[in-house]
Amino acid sequence: MADVESQKICGKAKSRITVPVAVDGLILVLVACFLILTELGLLPQVVKRGFYCNDQSIQHEYKGDTITTVTILLSGLVPMLLIWLTEALLYTPSISMSKTETESRAGGSWREAWYWSKKYGRGLITMLVIIGTIKIFLGELRPHFLSTCQPDVECKGTEFVSSYTCTNSEESLYFVRDASKSFPSGHAAMSVFEAIFLIWYLEKRVPRLRTLFTIPLFQMVLMCWAVFCSLSRITDNRHHWWDVLAGTIAGSIAAFMTCLFGCQNFDASKRKRKTSLYTDHDHKLINSGGGGGGGGGAATLGTPLHKEEINLNNVIHA
């Protein structure tokens, strides 16, 4: 009878979870729409920037993108793939383990990968929303603004132009509007965020190996990617140096906050302590069934499988 009541209580608890999940789903859809509309240039810019006719910083030619928007967006999936691969490699089944123990350990590795991936995605999306909002409310003229916009004014001397209309009909409307959204650099922010997050993750989650250069080599490649992507925005005349600097700072702050506060410094034990209240509550509900039946559920905490999982965590966080 007690087991039936426990199942009912757990069922009600799970049904209440659907409301937060629905809210999260709605927020995710709204954020995705905002990012898409921002990237396509469909949201109007709140502040229209004027310019001086003799401003040399906006008279450069457009050279193209060394790192395209599609490339930088796809690169955002790489950390997730590496996280899943790393967690799978950390899971090393023993020959002596039974099928049930093997499946349990494998399930644990997938749960860990899903948890860290969610934290990464949440931090990245939050940062992109902030970057997109700044571009709309502040923005800045890109180095190739004049050649891309082709304003309908006759510029002379040091005159300041505040009212103008772009006349370039050869380029897409998105590209012309995007010429006024230089600050801050989204490419720099995203590449730096990816690099710092993965470097931190590899440093904290991967156990010490016999080789001295494997993990540092991966970390060096990640840092080189962030530096190359950021500097390419300057050499391509897509951003001013201060735009890239601002993007780098934004990406660094977002990555540090995600790793320290969102991921608890990648310490799985802190995460487990945080949710221990709910875990203990579930055990008490199951074990509350009459007399001698209560010991069966509690014994799971002392099983060899549980001890092996604790030992694995000790190896990872040694």
C-alpha positions in Angstrom: 0.0 0.0 0.0 2.8 2.3 0.9 4.5 1.6 -2.4 1.4 2.6 -4.3 1.2 5.9 -2.4 4.9 6.5 -3.0 4.3 6.0 -6.7 1.4 8.4 -6.7 3.4 11.1 -4.9 6.3 10.6 -7.4 3.8 10.8 -10.2 2.4 14.1 -9.0 5.9 15.5 -8.6 6.7 14.6 -12.1 3.5 16.1 -13.4 4.4 19.4 -11.7 7.7 19.4 -13.6 5.8 19.8 -16.9 5.0 23.5 -16.1 8.7 24.7 -15.7 9.5 22.6 -18.8 6.8 24.3 -20.8 7.9 27.7 -19.6 11.5 26.9 -20.6 10.4 25.7 -24.0 8.5 28.9 -24.6 11.4 31.0 -23.5 13.7 29.0 -25.8 11.4 29.5 -28.8 11.2 33.3 -28.1 15.0 33.6 -27.8 15.5 31.6 -31.0 13.1 33.9 -32.9 14.9 36.9 -31.5 18.3 35.6 -32.5 17.1 34.7 -36.0 15.4 38.0 -36.6 18.5 39.9 -35.3 20.9 37.9 -37.5 18.7 38.4 -40.6 18.5 42.1 -39.9 14.7 42.1 -39.7 14.6 44.0 -36.4 15.0 47.7 -36.8 18.0 49.4 -35.2 16.9 51.7 -32.4 19.7 54.2 -32.9 20.7 55.3 -36.4 24.4 56.3 -36.3 25.6 59.3 -38.2 29.1 59.8 -39.5 31.7 62.4 -40.4 32.6 62.7 -44.1 36.3 62.6 -43.3 36.1 59.5 -41.1 38.7 57.2 -42.5 37.7 54.3 -40.2 34.5 53.6 -42.3 36.0 54.1 -45.8 37.5 50.6 -46.2 36.5 48.0 -48.7 34.6 44.8 -47.9 36.9 41.8 -48.2 34.6 39.0 -47.4 34.5 36.8 -44.3 37.4 34.5 -43.5 35.1 32.9 -40.9 31.6 33.0 -42.2 28.5 33.3 -40.0 27.5 29.7 -40.9 31.0 28.5 -39.8 30.9 30.3 -36.5 27.4 29.0 -35.8 28.4 25.4 -36.6 31.5 25.8 -34.4 29.1 26.3 -31.5 28.1 22.6 -31.8 31.7 21.4 -31.5 32.0 21.8 -27.7 28.8 19.7 -27.3 30.2 16.9 -29.5 33.5 17.0 -27.6 31.7 16.9 -24.2 29.7 13.8 -25.2 32.8 12.2 -26.6 34.9 12.9 -23.5 32.2 11.6 -21.1 31.9 8.5 -23.2 35.7 7.9 -23.1 35.7 8.5 -19.4 33.3 5.6 -19.1 35.4 2.5 -19.1 33.5 -0.7 -18.4 35.3 -3.5 -16.6 35.3 -7.0 -17.9 34.1 -8.2 -14.5 31.1 -5.8 -14.5 27.7 -7.3 -15.1 25.4 -6.2 -17.9 23.2 -4.2 -15.5 26.2 -2.5 -14.0 27.6 -1.7 -17.5 24.3 -0.2 -18.6 24.0 1.8 -15.4 27.5 3.3 -15.8 26.9 4.1 -19.5 23.7 5.8 -18.6 25.6 7.9 -16.0 28.1 9.1 -18.6 25.2 10.1 -20.9 23.5 12.0 -18.1 26.8 13.8 -17.3 27.3 14.8 -21.0 23.7 16.1 -21.2 24.1 18.1 -18.1 27.3 19.9 -19.1 25.9 20.4 -22.7 22.8 22.1 -21.3 24.9 24.4 -19.1 27.1 25.3 -22.2 24.1 26.0 -24.4 22.4 28.1 -21.8 25.5 30.3 -21.3 26.1 30.6 -25.0 22.5 31.6 -25.8 22.4 34.1 -23.0 25.5 35.7 -24.2 24.3 35.9 -27.9 21.0 37.5 -26.7 23.0 40.2 -24.9 25.3 40.7 -27.9 22.3 41.0 -30.3 20.5 43.5 -28.0 23.6 45.7 -27.8 23.9 45.6 -31.6 20.3 46.8 -31.9 20.4 49.5 -29.3 24.0 50.8 -29.8 25.5 49.3 -32.9 28.3 51.0 -34.8 29.3 51.6 -38.4 31.5 48.9 -39.8 34.8 49.7 -41.5 33.2 49.1 -44.9 30.1 51.1 -44.1 30.4 53.8 -46.9 31.1 51.3 -49.7 28.3 49.1 -48.6 25.6 51.7 -47.7 26.4 54.2 -50.4 24.5 57.0 -48.6 22.4 59.5 -50.7 24.4 62.5 -49.6 27.3 64.5 -51.0 30.0 64.4 -48.3 32.4 67.3 -48.1 35.1 68.1 -45.6 34.4 67.5 -42.0 30.6 67.7 -42.3 28.6 65.4 -39.9 25.8 63.5 -41.6 22.9 62.4 -39.4 20.1 62.0 -42.0 20.8 59.7 -44.9 19.4 56.7 -46.8 21.4 53.8 -48.1 21.1 53.4 -51.9 23.0 50.2 -52.5 20.6 48.0 -54.4 23.2 45.4 -55.5 23.6 43.9 -52.1 20.9 42.3 -50.0 18.9 44.4 -47.5 20.3 42.3 -44.7 23.9 43.0 -45.7 23.3 46.7 -46.0 21.6 46.9 -42.5 24.3 44.8 -41.0 26.9 47.4 -42.0 25.6 49.5 -39.1 26.0 46.7 -36.5 29.7 46.5 -35.8 29.8 46.8 -32.0 30.5 44.4 -30.4 31.9 41.5 -32.4 29.7 38.4 -32.2 32.4 36.3 -33.8 35.0 37.2 -31.2 32.6 36.7 -28.3 31.4 33.3 -29.5 34.8 31.9 -30.4 36.3 33.1 -27.0 33.4 31.7 -25.1 33.7 28.3 -26.8 37.5 28.2 -26.2 37.4 29.1 -22.6 34.5 26.8 -21.8 36.2 23.8 -23.4 39.6 24.6 -22.0 38.1 24.8 -18.5 36.0 21.6 -19.1 39.0 19.6 -20.2 41.1 20.8 -17.3 38.5 19.9 -14.7 36.7 16.8 -16.1 39.5 14.8 -17.7 41.5 12.8 -15.2 45.3 13.1 -15.2 46.8 11.0 -17.9 50.2 9.5 -18.4 50.8 11.7 -21.5 51.8 15.3 -20.7 50.8 16.9 -24.0 47.4 15.5 -25.1 45.1 17.9 -23.1 47.5 20.9 -23.4 47.6 20.4 -27.1 43.8 20.4 -27.4 43.7 23.5 -25.2 46.3 25.3 -27.3 44.3 24.6 -30.5 41.2 26.0 -28.9 42.9 29.2 -27.9 44.5 29.6 -31.4 41.0 29.2 -32.8 39.7 32.0 -30.7 42.6 34.3 -31.5 42.4 33.6 -35.3 38.7 34.1 -35.4 38.9 37.4 -33.6 41.8 38.8 -35.5 40.2 37.8 -38.9 37.3 40.2 -38.2 39.8 43.1 -38.2 41.8 42.0 -41.2 38.5 41.4 -43.1 37.5 45.0 -42.4 34.3 43.6 -40.7 35.1 45.2 -37.3 37.2 47.8 -35.6 39.7 46.7 -33.1 37.6 48.0 -30.2 34.6 45.9 -31.4 36.7 42.8 -31.3 38.1 43.7 -27.9 34.6 44.3 -26.5 33.5 40.9 -28.0 36.5 39.2 -26.4 35.7 40.7 -23.0 32.0 39.7 -23.3 32.9 36.1 -24.3 35.4 35.8 -21.5 33.0 37.1 -18.8 30.2 34.9 -20.1 32.5 31.8 -20.1 33.8 32.5 -16.6 30.4 33.0 -15.2 29.0 29.8 -16.9 31.9 27.7 -15.7 32.1 29.0 -12.1 28.4 29.5 -11.3 26.5 27.5 -13.9 28.8 24.5 -13.9 30.0 24.8 -10.3 33.6 24.7 -11.6 32.7 21.3 -13.2 32.6 19.6 -9.8 30.0 16.8 -10.1 30.0 16.3 -6.3 28.7 19.9 -5.8 25.9 19.2 -8.3 25.0 16.0 -6.5 24.9 17.7 -3.1 22.7 20.3 -4.5 20.1 17.7 -5.6 20.6 15.4 -2.7 17.5 16.7 -1.0 15.3 15.4 -3.8 17.2 12.2 -4.0 16.9 11.5 -0.3 13.2 12.3 -0.4 12.7 9.7 -3.2 14.6 7.1 -1.2 12.5 7.8 1.9 9.2 7.5 -0.1 10.2 4.2 -1.5 11.6 2.8 1.8 8.6 3.9 3.8 6.8 0.7 2.8 6.2 -1.6 5.8 8.9 -2.9 8.1 11.5 -5.2 6.5 10.7 -4.1 3.0 12.3 -0.7 3.7 15.8 -1.9 3.8 15.9 -3.1 0.2 15.8 0.4 -1.3 18.3 1.9 1.1 20.8 -0.9 0.3 21.2 0.5 -3.1 23.5 3.2 -1.7 25.9 0.6 -0.6 26.0 -1.6 -3.7 29.3 -2.3 -5.4 28.0 -0.3 -8.4 27.5 2.8 -6.3 31.0 2.5 -4.8 32.5 2.1 -8.3 30.8 5.3 -9.4 32.1 7.1 -6.4 35.6 5.8 -7.2 35.3 7.0 -10.8 34.4 10.5 -9.5 37.4 10.5 -7.2 39.6 9.7 -10.2 38.1 12.4 -12.3 38.4 15.1 -9.6 41.7 13.9 -8.1 
